[in-house]
Amino acid sequence: MRVTVDVKGEETHEVELAGSETTGNDASAAATTYADLLAEIDYSPHEVSVLVDGHPVPEDQPVETDEVTVLRLIKGG
């Protein structure tokens, strides 16, 4: 599954996720989570919020959409 990740105020990433297609009884074990998606673009769940259709989603929820918005909570120094 290809996911477009729009990091607000920064760049947009196209991420190809393996394990997003789930079938059978092992669906929850094989599903790629939003935390996995963040790791692909070098962000920690502690520094961002992930939004789907304008609503925050838990980092341990499986990715089931092809467009995600990421808001950085901490920036600068």
FIRO-479456 format. One record per residue: y, z, x of N, C-alpha, C in turn; residue in one letter. Coordinates in pm, whole numbers, padded with zeros to 5 digits, always signed. Example, Ala and Ser with C-alpha at 12.3 -4.5 7.8 and 13.67 -1.06 7.14 Angstrom:
2
-00569+00780+01319-00450+00780+01230-00330+00780+01320a -00225+00708+01285-00106+00714+01367+00003+00787+01290s 
! end
This chain:
77
-00118+00000+00084+00000+00000+00000+00124+00000+00088m +00218-00087+00057+00344-00093+00130+00448-00013+00050r +00517+00078+00120+00618+00163+00058+00752+00142+00127v +00857+00120+00047+00993+00110+00098+01054+00249+00094t +01098+00298+00210+01156+00431+00220+01304+00415+00256v +01390+00450+00162+01535+00441+00182+01587+00578+00223d +01623+00594+00351+01681+00719+00399+01832+00706+00376v +01883+00780+00280+02024+00768+00240+02117+00793+00358k +02213+00702+00375+02310+00714+00483+02257+00667+00616g +02134+00622+00620+02074+00574+00745+02004+00442+00719e +01882+00428+00764+01815+00299+00752+01704+00301+00648e +01655+00183+00617+01544+00167+00525+01421+00128+00605t +01308+00188+00572+01182+00163+00643+01082+00099+00548h +01002+00008+00600+00887-00047+00528+00764+00013+00594e +00686+00090+00518+00571+00161+00573+00445+00112+00504v +00345+00078+00583+00214+00039+00530+00124+00162+00537e +00081+00209+00421-00001+00330+00414-00148+00295+00396l -00232+00355+00479-00377+00344+00461-00422+00467+00384a -00524+00452+00304-00575+00567+00229-00503+00592+00099g -00407+00507+00062-00335+00525-00063-00416+00477-00182s -00504+00383-00156-00589+00334-00264-00705+00430-00278e -00716+00496-00391-00818+00598-00409-00909+00563-00526t -01037+00591-00508-01134+00570-00614-01240+00677-00605t -01307+00703-00716-01420+00795-00715-01380+00940-00704g -01477+01024-00664-01458+01169-00659-01376+01215-00541n -01362+01133-00437-01290+01173-00317-01144+01132-00322d -01090+01105-00440-00953+01054-00453-00852+01149-00393a -00861+01278-00421-00760+01372-00370-00770+01389-00219s -00891+01379-00163-00910+01396-00019-00857+01277+00059a -00867+01157+00003-00831+01036+00075-00686+00994+00053a -00620+01048-00047-00486+01003-00083-00384+01038+00024a -00292+00946+00049-00182+00969+00141-00073+01046+00066t -00024+01154+00126+00078+01237+00063+00217+01198+00110t +00318+01255+00043+00456+01230+00085+00482+01290+00223y +00413+01398+00259+00426+01453+00395+00374+01353+00498a +00264+01284+00465+00210+01180+00554+00310+01066+00569d +00371+01029+00457+00472+00922+00458+00590+00960+00547l +00636+01084+00537+00747+01130+00620+00709+01129+00768l +00586+01166+00798+00541+01165+00938+00547+01023+00996a +00519+00923+00913+00523+00784+00958+00663+00741+01003e +00767+00805+00947+00905+00768+00985+00972+00879+01066i +00891+00969+01120+00937+01076+01211+01034+01175+01147d +01005+01216+01023+01081+01321+00957+00988+01434+00918y +01040+01555+00916+00964+01671+00874+00999+01704+00729s +00904+01750+00649+00934+01791+00512+01036+01906+00506p +01056+01974+00620+01152+02084+00625+01296+02038+00636h +01317+01912+00673+01453+01862+00692+01497+01761+00587e +01407+01724+00494+01441+01623+00393+01385+01660+00257v +01437+01594+00155+01378+01595+00021+01339+01452-00012s +01222+01438-00075+01175+01306-00116+01199+01292-00266v +01262+01181-00304+01291+01155-00445+01219+01029-00490l +01162+01035-00609+01103+00919-00674+01170+00907-00809v +01233+00794-00834+01310+00772-00957+01414+00881-00979d +01474+00930-00869+01580+01029-00877+01534+01172-00892g +01402+01195-00892+01348+01329-00908+01272+01372-00783h +01290+01497-00739+01218+01544-00620+01068+01553-00646p +00990+01525-00543+00845+01534-00552+00794+01628-00443v +00685+01701-00471+00627+01790-00369+00569+01711-00253p +00577+01767-00134+00529+01697-00015+00378+01678-00015e +00304+01760-00090+00159+01749-00091+00107+01659-00205d +00196+01597-00279+00158+01507-00387+00120+01370-00331q +00018+01306-00385-00019+01172-00336+00091+01069-00367p +00109+00976-00275+00207+00869-00294+00149+00770-00395v +00224+00749-00505+00178+00658-00610+00286+00559-00649e +00385+00538-00563+00494+00447-00591+00523+00362-00469t +00594+00251-00489+00624+00166-00374+00769+00176-00328d +00849+00265-00392+00986+00289-00349+01017+00438-00352e +01069+00487-00240+01098+00630-00222+01236+00644-00161v +01310+00746-00205+01438+00779-00144+01423+00910-00069t +01477+00916+00051+01473+01037+00133+01616+01084+00156v +01641+01211+00125+01772+01273+00150+01757+01374+00263l +01835+01356+00368+01833+01452+00478+01909+01576+00438r +01849+01691+00460+01911+01818+00427+01988+01874+00544l +01947+01838+00665+02010+01888+00786+02050+01769+00871i +02177+01764+00913+02220+01655+00998+02331+01707+01089k +02332+01659+01210+02437+01701+01303+02393+01817+01389g +02489+01880+01454+02449+01987+01544+02553+02084+01573g 
! end
